Amino acid sequence: MDEHRDKWRKFYEKALNRPHSKRTEQAVKLNMSSQKVAVDCGCGTGSDIEYLNSQGYLVHGFDLNPDSIAICRERFEGNSQVYLYESSFDRFNYPKSGAVIANASLFFVEKVHFQTTWKKITSCLEIGGVFVGDFMGKNDSWSSHYNQAITSLTKEDIAALFTNFDIIQLQERDEDGTTMLGESKHWHIYSVVAIKRA
């Protein structure tokens, strides 16, 4: 097993006990569309899927990492309201949705695919639907020193992505910290909650 995959496996082992994101709760509360369908982009071990499903959502979860999908298939075996896919952001076929969740995942989209991916995400959301997710800022140590392509954006870049949305929350984290595996890094993350208006 290569070192990169081994790191992800260790991450998933720790993430299995992690609760769903509070922003995922916001997506459910704020969704004013007629769709009780959600997409979890980069679904990891499925904590957000589990919450969305408990709220009566049909959930489509995808992740490029086969270990993630194997964990989720075991976790949601026999659940007809959860669909799982081993896929990248740019290849995924996004269904019409009332919520798109992209917690700590969108920055793994390669820059060359980012605009196309973003168009797919915004197109799948119904008016009144909610996007919640994270974008990587330019000061993040991973934006220039990571073992795969990362898309980092400025605050202005991010604002330009949401011209057809009402931004409910935009939080910036720009500080030294550690990863879930205890490695030191500088975090620069923008976390967004937004409702599609047109």
N, C-alpha and C positions, 0 to 999 in steps of 0.2 A: 504494500500500500504506500502511495507516495505521501510525503510529509504534509502537503496541502490538504489532502483528503483526511489524513489522520487528525489534523487540527480541527477540521469541521466535525469529525466524529466525536471528539472530546467536547466540543462546543455543544453538540446536540445532547450528549449525556447530561451536561449541566442544565441545558435549557428545558429538559423534560419536566422538571419540577417548577418551571417558571410560570407564573400566572399570565393570563391574557393582558394585553395593553389596555390601560384606561382610555386611551384614545379610540380603541375599538368600541368601547361602550358609548363614546360620544357619537360615533358613526351611526349606531343603532338609534340613539335618541334623536339625532338631527335629520335622519333620512325622511324626506317629505315626498319622495317619489312613490309610485305605486308598486315598485319592485322590492320584494323581500328576497333578493338574490344578491350575494356578495362574492367578490373575488379576493382571495388572499394571495398576494404576490410574494413569492419567496416565503412559503408558508412554514418553513422550519419544522418544528416538532408538532405543530398543530394547535397551540394553545388558543390562538385567535379563532381558528376554525371551530373549536369546541364551544367557545362562547357564542359565536354567531349562530351556530346550529341550535344552541340552547334557547336562543331568542326567536326561533322559528324560521331562520334563514336557510335557503338552499345555498350551499357554499361550494364554490369552485376554488380549489387550492392548487398552486403549482410551485415547483422548485426545481432548479437545475440539478441539485445534488441527489443522487439516487438513494443515499442513506436517509435523507429527510423523507422522501416519498415512501420508503420501506417502513419507517417508523409510523407515518401517518396512515398507511394502509392497514397496519396492525391495529392502530388506535381506533380507527373508524370502520373496521371490518363489519359488514352487514348494514351499515348506515346508508340508506338510499337517498339521503339528503346531502351527502358529501361526495363530491367528485374530485379525484386527485390525478395530477398529470406531472410527469417528469418533463419539464419544458423550460426554455429560456423566456425572458420577457418579450423579446422581439418575435418569437415563433408562436407564442400562445394565442389562441383564438378566444378573445374576450367576449363573453356573453353579455347581453343587456343586463345592467346591474343597478342596484340602489346604493351599493357601497363598494368601494375599492380600498383595500387595506394594503399598504406597502411600507410596513414598519421595518426599518433598518435593512432595506433590500434594493431600493431603486438605484442606488449609486453603483451597484454591480453591473448595471447596463453599460455596455461599451458606448463610448461617445458617438461613434458612427451610427449606432442604432437608437440613440436616446430620443431624438425628435419623433421618429416613426413610432416608437413605443409609447411616448407620451400622447401622441394623437390617438392611438388605439385605446388607451386608458380613458381619455376624456370623451371619446366617441361612444364607448360602451356605457358610460354613466347616463342615466336618465336625468332630465331636469328635476331638481330637488334632491338628487342623489349626492352622496358624500364621499370625498376623498380624504383619507388620512394616511400620512406617511412621512418619511424622512428623506432629506437631500443632504449631500455632503458639501461642506464649505471648502474654500480654497486653503484654509489654514490647517485642515486635518492632516495628520502625518500619513494617513493612508492615501491621500490624494496624489502623492508623488512616490511613496515607498510602500507598494503592496505588490503581491505576487500575481496579480491579474489587473486587467484594465479597470479603472474606476472613473466615473463621471463626477466631477466636482463643479459646483455652480456658485455664482455670487448671489447675494440677496436680490439684486436687480434681475438676474436671470430667472430666479424663482418667481418673482412678482410677475414677470412676463408670461410665465406658464399659466397663470391663473386669471387671465383677462375675462374669461367667461364664468368666473366663480366669485362667490362672496367668501373671503378668507375670514374664518371665525377665530382662528388661532395661528400665530406664527411665532414659535419660540426658537431662540438661538442658544446653542451651547458651544462655548469656545474656551476650553480649559484642558489642562493636563488631567489624565485619569488612567484607568486600566481597562483592559478587555475582560470578558467573562472568564477567560483562561488565566487572568492575572498578569498579562503582559502590559507594560507601560506604553501609552500612546497619547498624542494630543488629539482631543476630540473637537471637531468643528461641524456641528450638525444643525440643520434647520428642520424643525418638526412642524408640519402643517395640518390643519383641519380646515376643509373648505367645502362649500355647498355649490353645486353646479346650478347656475341660473339661466343659462341659454346654450 
